[in-house]
Structures are given as C-alpha cells and as structure tokens.
Amino acid sequence: MVTLKEAKNYLRVDWEDDDKLILSLLATAKILVKDVGRMNEDQFTENEDSVRTAMLFTVGYLYENRSNPDYHKLGMNLRSILFAQREGII
C-alpha cells in the first residue's frame, strides 16, 4: 500500500543507505496496523486512507526512534488513528 518511494519522501530521506531498513519498517508497520486496527487483508485494503496514514505514522515513528521506541505510545497513537476501524464504525 505504501511504497518505498512514498515512505522515503515522507521521511525526507534521499539516500539509498536506509532502503533495507525502511522496507523492513514498512513490513512491520503493515503488521502493526492490521493488528491494532483488528483488520484482515480485505479490511486493510478497504480502509486505504486511514491505513496509509497509520502506516506512514508508524514508519516515521519507528525510523526516528529506532534506538529506543516506546511501543505502548505507538500503539495508543495507532488506536487513535484507527479508532473507526477498531470499533466497526466504518
């Protein structure tokens, strides 16, 4: 859903040294967003706007805090972003 190019643009990274790291963070972001949002693969693609926002937020947070991320804080922020999907509102 979010490409490497989009993630690098969001992170304002224009070098290729961190490409593997960013791809790994994108994979982690997808898992976290699906888990926190309580979504299967179909729901993940149906909620593209909020999922993209949540994924970019997750990648940005993990990239900037890669030495000591606070996963509880990240999870709470993702819950806020994905509230509608979690509660079945949408």
CORKAZI-V770960 format. One record per residue. RES is the residue in one small letter. NEAR is the number of other C-alpha atoms within 12 Angstrom. Layout:
res=RES near=NEAR
res=RES near=NEAR
This chain:
res=m near=25
res=v near=29
res=t near=21
res=l near=28
res=k near=21
res=e near=23
res=a near=34
res=k near=27
res=n near=18
res=y near=24
res=l near=24
res=r near=17
res=v near=20
res=d near=15
res=w near=14
res=e near=14
res=d near=11
res=d near=19
res=d near=22
res=k near=15
res=l near=22
res=i near=36
res=l near=25
res=s near=21
res=l near=33
res=l near=33
res=a near=24
res=t near=23
res=a near=35
res=k near=34
res=i near=25
res=l near=33
res=v near=44
res=k near=32
res=d near=23
res=v near=32
res=g near=35
res=r near=25
res=m near=26
res=n near=19
res=e near=18
res=d near=12
res=q near=23
res=f near=28
res=t near=19
res=e near=16
res=n near=30
res=e near=24
res=d near=19
res=s near=29
res=v near=39
res=r near=29
res=t near=26
res=a near=39
res=m near=43
res=l near=37
res=f near=33
res=t near=43
res=v near=39
res=g near=29
res=y near=30
res=l near=31
res=y near=31
res=e near=20
res=n near=17
res=r near=17
res=s near=9
res=n near=13
res=p near=17
res=d near=16
res=y near=18
res=h near=13
res=k near=16
res=l near=26
res=g near=27
res=m near=19
res=n near=23
res=l near=36
res=r near=27
res=s near=22
res=i near=27
res=l near=35
res=f near=24
res=a near=21
res=q near=30
res=r near=25
res=e near=15
res=g near=13
res=i near=10
res=i near=14
